[in-house]
Every structure is written in C-alpha cells, then in structure tokens.
C-alpha cells in the first residue's frame, strides 16, 4: 500500500495515474473527497497541518510519498505551515505507525532544487552542495528536509527542478504568453535551468521509493541537459507557429509588479504565481543540478528532452482547450 499526499495536485495526479504502480494499492490523503474522482484510489480525509486523519491514513501502509506542499501562498507564514509543520506532522505519524507494526515505513519526501538555491556558475550543483535558498519557498522546503532527516533518518529526499507537462498551471503561464505573441521577462543575461517532464519525475519518485539502497539518501531528479531560457521560448514558439515579441523589464520594475501581484492576491484571496520571491528566482542565472547520483544509485535517467516534452505538453493543452493555434 502506497500513501500519497498531494494527490490532487499537478505531480500527484500523474503519480496516481501512472502505469508504473504495477497494480499496487494506492491511498490518497485529501482534505475534501469531492475534489478527487479516481475510483481506483482509496481516499482518507485528513489535514497535514493539523494532523487530522494521519493515523487512519497510515494504517496498513508500506510507503509514503509526500508531495503535498505550499507553492503559492497568500502569506509568508503559509509557506512554513504547509512545507514545514505539515511535513513534521506526517514524519512523526510515520514513526508512530512504524512502531505500531514493528517495521519501518519508507517515506519519500519530495522537496525542490529551491531548497538548495541557484548555483554560482554553470557547474551543476550536487546533492552535497551547501544549501543557500534565496526565497521563502526555498527556505521552507529546506526546513522541511531538515525536519524529515531529524525525525526519519532513513527517509529518501528527492529534489526536482522546474517540472512541466500536462495539467501544469505554472509553466503554462509562460506558454500561454508565448501563444499570445507577447512575453514579458526580466532584463539581463541568458538564464539556464534544469527541467524534468512530469511523467519522468513520477518514474524517478517510484525508483526512489523502491531502491533498497536509497534509504537516508538525497537525489536530484532531473533531465541531464541544461536548458537556456531563450531555447525554451524558441522551441515553444516554433511548435505553436508563433512569432514572439519580448518585453524586458528592469529588475526594480519587475519587483514592483511582483509586489502588486501579492497585494491583489490578498485582496481577491486567489494566490498568484507572480510574486517578489518568484522574481528573485527568475533573476538567478543558474538553476542547474547534477543527475549522476540518481543514475548511479537508482538507475534513473529522465529520457524526455525539452523539445519532446514541450510538444507533448502543448498537444495536451491544445486538446484540453487551454491553448488554441
């Protein structure tokens, strides 16, 4: 039995759909059962921040894949409640459930490259790099990792970089702008980043869940190639047959836009992908991670290159009616 948190989210929905589960029973911890329509998945109602429902959700479980987290809050405090307190509650519940059955339950904690922060140059960061997160999101994800290590030393931590694919609503905003022929970006030199297609990430998570030697280890799960920002724009525009005009915002203007988006989000009570934290992320030129440990220890290599992944993602957006061209 595999317990999945965050099963209603972008990555979680792909995880519970994947053929890679090989018929293994799946249980999802959800806040509202009405948000979930997959009859093949057992549902348990609960809340990670309060701890409600965790004991019941863990009954009979062998593996926990912790995907739930906060990426677009209405306040800074929500980063820490959603990414630290919730993770601590789950880790402590796993310890109790393991003691009750007399054997360890493996926990795979899905963190982020943001927990480490960007690199100083074009050399990919390894898992042993000293963390220096630059945003509240990254700091909260790092605190979540440290909580997991303190409570469950044998847990497996995985750190994906930028994740994209069908159903994503974040990278989609960039693709939507490209589709409209107008892209606003932060002025400055070229930026480089690691990416992973969502179905590849799911395979990597399951590899981490199953590998006996992964206990207590941390892995970057990413496609090995480095993607320049301009290449992502060019590939997407070519697939959609668009000509794109770019507008370069000076950093102070970009931060002002981010602040305005935060204020509007609080007024409307609708979280936004645009924020000052996100501007800080986007200004950093190198978000690149090394994939060799996952290859050597998990046998995992993400096969989907950026062009193929964007073609598949854009085909899904077009078929779903999210984009038209």
Secondary structure, 3 states (H helix, E strand, C coil): CEEEECCCCHHHHHHHHCHHHCCCCEEEEECCHHHCCCCCCEEEECECCCCECHHHHCCCCCEEEECCCCCCCCCHHHHHHHHHHHHHHHHHHHHHHHHHHCCCCEEEEECCHHHCCCCCCCCCECCCCCCCCCCHHHHHHHHHHHHHHHHCCCCEEEEECEEECCCCCCHHHHHHHHHCCEEEEECCCCCEECEEEHHHHHHHHHHHHHCHHHCCCEEEECCCCCEEHHHHHHHHHHHHCCCCEEEEECHHHHHHHHHHHHHHHHHHCCCCCCCHHHHHHHHCCEECECCHHHHHHHCCCCCCCHHHHHHHHHHHHHHHCCCCC
